């Protein structure tokens, strides 16, 4: 999702940087095409995630930092 001014964010990886790089752009667009609507197992929000992911970026970051969800 582009929030204007070149800022890209999605539920899989959060903030996307280096969007001037064609390889990053290609990967971003592939992730967007393959993402499906799911319920995050952490926050229970409806999000768009890759089919193999269970947690949104926000919850995954919390888990990585040692928080209990």
C-alpha positions as CSV (number, residue, x, y, z in Angstrom):
1,X,0.0,0.0,0.0
2,X,1.4,3.4,-1.0
3,X,0.6,6.2,1.5
4,X,1.9,8.9,-0.8
5,X,5.3,10.5,-0.9
6,X,6.9,7.2,-1.8
7,X,6.0,5.5,1.5
8,X,5.0,1.8,1.2
9,X,3.6,-0.3,4.0
10,X,2.0,-3.7,4.2
11,X,1.0,-6.2,6.9
12,X,3.7,-8.7,5.9
13,X,6.8,-6.6,6.3
14,X,5.7,-3.2,7.6
15,X,7.6,-0.2,6.1
16,X,9.2,-0.9,2.8
17,X,12.5,1.0,2.1
18,X,14.6,1.2,-1.1
19,X,11.5,1.3,-3.3
20,X,13.8,3.0,-6.0
21,X,15.4,-0.5,-6.5
22,X,13.7,-2.4,-9.2
23,X,14.3,-5.8,-7.4
24,X,12.7,-4.4,-4.3
25,X,9.7,-3.2,-6.3
26,X,9.3,-6.6,-8.0
27,X,9.4,-8.4,-4.7
28,X,6.9,-5.9,-3.1
29,X,4.5,-6.4,-6.0
30,X,4.9,-10.2,-5.8
31,X,4.1,-10.1,-2.1
32,X,1.0,-8.0,-2.7
33,X,-0.2,-10.4,-5.4
34,X,0.3,-13.4,-3.3
35,X,-1.2,-12.0,0.0
36,X,-4.6,-13.1,1.1
37,X,-7.1,-11.7,3.6
38,X,-6.5,-13.5,7.0
39,X,-7.0,-13.0,10.7
40,X,-3.7,-12.3,12.5
41,X,-3.2,-14.9,15.2
42,X,-1.7,-12.3,17.5
43,X,-4.0,-9.2,17.4
44,X,-7.0,-10.9,15.7
45,X,-7.2,-8.0,13.2
46,X,-8.1,-8.7,9.6
47,X,-5.0,-8.3,7.5
48,X,-3.5,-9.2,4.1
49,X,-0.7,-11.7,4.6
50,X,1.3,-14.2,2.6
51,X,-0.6,-17.6,3.0
52,X,2.2,-19.1,5.0
53,X,2.3,-16.3,7.6
54,X,0.2,-16.3,10.8
55,X,1.2,-13.0,12.3
56,X,1.1,-9.4,11.0
57,X,4.4,-7.4,11.0
58,X,3.4,-5.6,14.1
59,X,2.8,-8.8,16.1
60,X,5.8,-10.5,14.6
61,X,8.0,-7.6,15.8
62,X,6.6,-7.9,19.3
63,X,7.2,-11.6,19.4
64,X,10.8,-11.0,18.2
65,X,11.3,-8.5,21.0
66,X,10.1,-11.0,23.6
67,X,6.5,-9.8,24.2
68,X,3.8,-12.3,25.0
69,X,0.7,-12.0,22.8
